[in-house]
Amino acid sequence: MSAMVMGRHLLLEHAGGRGLTDAALLERAMRAAAAAGGATVLSAHLHPFPGGGVTGVLLLAESHVTVHTWPEHGYAAFDLFLCGAAEVERAADALDAMLAPERSVRRVVERAVPALPAPV
């Protein structure tokens, strides 16, 4: 039985770069990433913590993009889950381009369910 891919889930880690404490810049970068991947933004909420990092989410018609930053460690973790025709790698490329990390690491998981057997 073959699996039906529902979407691609990309975990993106940034070491260094811009935006670790700047919620407005992160939101612009995340919106640009969604656009680059061909996704539709439904809503956004980012929360800056006093004296520190940012956590946030873009809710997409195709799923989501999230971020959590730890500026004291020079680290940002992004979670990009795009379904349908949206292109998660292009979205990650846009984040890398706008935020210019010193190092970027990606891990991709295909989210899939087994295809249902044909009715008998």
N, C-alpha and C positions, 0 to 999 in steps of 0.2 A: 504494500500500500504506500503510495507516495504522499508527501506532505504538501499542504497548501500554505504558501507563505502569506502571512497577514501583513507583515511589515518588517522593517529593519530597525534594530535598536542599537545605537552607537553610544558607547561610553567614551567620553573625551576628557583627558586630564591635561591641564596646563601647569607648567612650572614657570613662574615668573610671568612677565607680560603686563599689559595694561588692564585696568578695570577691576582689580581685586577689591577696591573699596568704593567704586563708582557705580551705583545702581543705574543711573541714567545711561552711562556708556554701555553697561552690560545689556540693558534693555534694547538699546539701538542695535547692538551686535547680534542679539538673539533674534530681533525682528528681521535684520538683514539676512541672517542664516535661514530663517523660515522662508523668506522670499527666494533666496538662492536655491533652496531645495524644492521650490514649487508648492509650498504649504500655505495654508490660510490661517492667519492669526484670529482667534476668537476673542481672547482677552489676555491681559498680562497683569501680574502682581509681583513686584520685587520689594524686598524689605532689607534696608541697610541696618546693621546692628551698630549701636553706639561704639565708636572707637575701633571698628573692626570690619568684619566681612559682610557679605550680602548673600541672601538666599532669594530665589525667585523662580517663577514658572510662567511660561507662555503656553496657554491652552490653545491647541490647534484643531482645526477640523480633522486633520490627519493624525492627531495624538498630542504630543507635547515636547517642549524643550525646557529643561530645568538647569539651574546653576546653584552651586554652593561654593563660597570662597573662604579661604583661610589666609588672609594677607600676612599674618605673623609667620606663616610657613611658605609664603610665595606660591600658593597652590589654589587652583580652581578645578572643580569637578562639574562637568556638564553631562546631561543625559538627554539624548536626542532619539525620540521614537517617532518614526514617520511611516505611515501606511499608504497603500495605494501607489500612485505613480510618483509620489514625492521622493526626492533623492537625498538620503541622509548624508552621504559623503560630500555632496556639494554644500550642504548646510554646515558641516564641520569645517570645510575649506574656508567658508566665509567667516566663521568664528576665529579660526587661526589667522586669517588675513587682517581682521579688524583689531584683534587683541594682541597679536605679535608675541606669543609666548616664547621663552627661551627654548622650551622643549614641549612637544605635544605627543601624547600617546593615545592611540585609538584601539578600541575593542568592539567588534560588531557581532551581534547575535541576530540570526534570522528567527523571527517569531512566527511559528507555524503550528498548524493543527493537522493531524492526519486526515487525508481525504476520506470522506465517507464512502463505504462500498456501494456499488450500484444496487438498486432495489432488485429483488428476485421475483 
